[in-house]
Amino acid sequence: MTETEEPEHIYNSFIAFRASNDFFERFQRFSKDVGRNKSVVARYLIAQCLSAYEADKDAIAKIRQEIL
């Protein structure tokens, strides 16, 4: 593998969700600005969020309250 090649990944699950056109356009623009495809950006952002909050019960409670 050269420096410009991305490593091969094997994924066995599919995650999807509905989004407004505005959200999708923002996400698409952000992914383009980052220079990576939307799947890579989504995996990165979700992983960062999980790493930051999954062990923090107070943060989970706050997120739950904000979502509802």
Secondary structure, 3 states (H helix, E strand, C coil): CCCCCCCCCCCCCCCCCCCCHHHHHHHHHHHHHHCCCHHHHHHHHHHHHHHHHCCCHHHHHHHHHHHC
